Amino acid sequence: MAGLKLAVVLLLCMMLGAPIAQAALSCSQITTNLAPCLNYLRSGGAPSQSCCNGVKAVNDAAKTTPDRQAACKCMKSAAGSVSGLNPNLASGLPSKCNVNIPYKFSASTNCDR
C-alpha cells in the first residue's frame, strides 16, 4: 500500500509540479487544487471538471525545475495520508485533463532530479 501511495504522489508531483516556498503556489494550495481528483484517483471513471481545473492550475504555476521538485516533495508528503490511490489512474490523469506533461511517471521517480 505504501508503494502505491508513493507512486501516486510521485506522479502527481511530477505532473503538476508547482512552487512551494518561493513561487506561485504553496503546498496547501497544491493539495487544495488537487483534492477534487481524489475520487477519480481511487475509483476511476472520468475526472471531474474541478479536478482538471486543479491539474491545469498547478501545472500552469510550475515555472522552473525547482518549482516542480518542490511540488513533488509536497505531493509525496500529502500522499502518505491518503489511502486507496490507483497509480495507473494517476499516471493517466494529465492526458484525461488534456494537460501535456513532458515526463514519464514512475514510483522510482526522484524528486531531486
GUKEMI-699689 format. One record per residue (C-alpha): residue number from 1; y, z, x; residue in one letter. Coordinates in steps of 0.25 Angstrom, whole numbers. Layout:
N
[rec NUM; [Y; Z; X]; "a"];
...
! end
This chain:
113
[rec 1; [0; 0; 0]; "m"];
[rec 2; [10; 3; 11]; "a"];
[rec 3; [7; -11; 17]; "g"];
[rec 4; [10; -17; 4]; "l"];
[rec 5; [24; -9; 3]; "k"];
[rec 6; [27; -13; 18]; "l"];
[rec 7; [24; -28; 15]; "a"];
[rec 8; [33; -28; 3]; "v"];
[rec 9; [44; -20; 10]; "v"];
[rec 10; [44; -30; 22]; "l"];
[rec 11; [44; -42; 13]; "l"];
[rec 12; [56; -37; 5]; "l"];
[rec 13; [64; -33; 17]; "c"];
[rec 14; [62; -46; 24]; "m"];
[rec 15; [64; -54; 11]; "m"];
[rec 16; [76; -46; 7]; "l"];
[rec 17; [82; -42; 20]; "g"];
[rec 18; [95; -35; 17]; "a"];
[rec 19; [104; -26; 25]; "p"];
[rec 20; [103; -11; 24]; "i"];
[rec 21; [113; -4; 32]; "a"];
[rec 22; [123; -14; 37]; "q"];
[rec 23; [122; -25; 27]; "a"];
[rec 24; [124; -28; 12]; "a"];
[rec 25; [112; -20; 6]; "l"];
[rec 26; [107; -6; 8]; "s"];
[rec 27; [93; -3; 7]; "c"];
[rec 28; [95; 3; -6]; "s"];
[rec 29; [101; -10; -11]; "q"];
[rec 30; [90; -18; -6]; "i"];
[rec 31; [80; -9; -13]; "t"];
[rec 32; [88; -9; -26]; "t"];
[rec 33; [89; -24; -25]; "n"];
[rec 34; [74; -26; -24]; "l"];
[rec 35; [70; -15; -34]; "a"];
[rec 36; [69; -25; -45]; "p"];
[rec 37; [58; -32; -37]; "c"];
[rec 38; [48; -20; -37]; "l"];
[rec 39; [41; -24; -50]; "n"];
[rec 40; [39; -38; -44]; "y"];
[rec 41; [34; -33; -31]; "l"];
[rec 42; [24; -25; -38]; "r"];
[rec 43; [19; -34; -49]; "s"];
[rec 44; [23; -48; -46]; "g"];
[rec 45; [28; -57; -57]; "g"];
[rec 46; [42; -63; -55]; "a"];
[rec 47; [53; -55; -49]; "p"];
[rec 48; [64; -51; -58]; "s"];
[rec 49; [78; -57; -56]; "q"];
[rec 50; [83; -44; -52]; "s"];
[rec 51; [72; -43; -41]; "c"];
[rec 52; [76; -57; -36]; "c"];
[rec 53; [91; -54; -37]; "n"];
[rec 54; [88; -42; -28]; "g"];
[rec 55; [80; -50; -18]; "v"];
[rec 56; [91; -60; -17]; "k"];
[rec 57; [102; -49; -15]; "a"];
[rec 58; [94; -43; -4]; "v"];
[rec 59; [91; -56; 3]; "n"];
[rec 60; [105; -61; 2]; "d"];
[rec 61; [110; -48; 8]; "a"];
[rec 62; [102; -50; 21]; "a"];
[rec 63; [111; -56; 31]; "k"];
[rec 64; [104; -53; 44]; "t"];
[rec 65; [91; -49; 50]; "t"];
[rec 66; [95; -35; 52]; "p"];
[rec 67; [98; -35; 37]; "d"];
[rec 68; [84; -40; 34]; "r"];
[rec 69; [78; -30; 43]; "q"];
[rec 70; [85; -18; 36]; "a"];
[rec 71; [81; -23; 23]; "a"];
[rec 72; [67; -24; 27]; "c"];
[rec 73; [67; -10; 32]; "k"];
[rec 74; [73; -5; 19]; "c"];
[rec 75; [62; -12; 11]; "m"];
[rec 76; [51; -6; 20]; "k"];
[rec 77; [57; 7; 17]; "s"];
[rec 78; [58; 5; 2]; "a"];
[rec 79; [44; -1; 0]; "a"];
[rec 80; [38; 12; 4]; "g"];
[rec 81; [42; 18; -9]; "s"];
[rec 82; [37; 6; -18]; "v"];
[rec 83; [22; 4; -22]; "s"];
[rec 84; [15; -8; -27]; "g"];
[rec 85; [23; -19; -20]; "l"];
[rec 86; [16; -32; -18]; "n"];
[rec 87; [19; -38; -4]; "p"];
[rec 88; [15; -52; -9]; "n"];
[rec 89; [25; -51; -21]; "l"];
[rec 90; [36; -46; -11]; "a"];
[rec 91; [34; -58; -1]; "s"];
[rec 92; [36; -68; -13]; "g"];
[rec 93; [48; -61; -19]; "l"];
[rec 94; [59; -69; -11]; "p"];
[rec 95; [53; -82; -16]; "s"];
[rec 96; [51; -77; -30]; "k"];
[rec 97; [66; -74; -30]; "c"];
[rec 98; [70; -87; -23]; "n"];
[rec 99; [75; -80; -10]; "v"];
[rec 100; [71; -86; 3]; "n"];
[rec 101; [67; -77; 14]; "i"];
[rec 102; [64; -83; 27]; "p"];
[rec 103; [53; -74; 32]; "y"];
[rec 104; [39; -71; 29]; "k"];
[rec 105; [36; -57; 23]; "f"];
[rec 106; [24; -48; 28]; "s"];
[rec 107; [20; -34; 29]; "a"];
[rec 108; [21; -35; 44]; "s"];
[rec 109; [36; -39; 44]; "t"];
[rec 110; [44; -30; 54]; "n"];
[rec 111; [58; -27; 48]; "c"];
[rec 112; [64; -27; 62]; "d"];
[rec 113; [61; -41; 65]; "r"];
! end
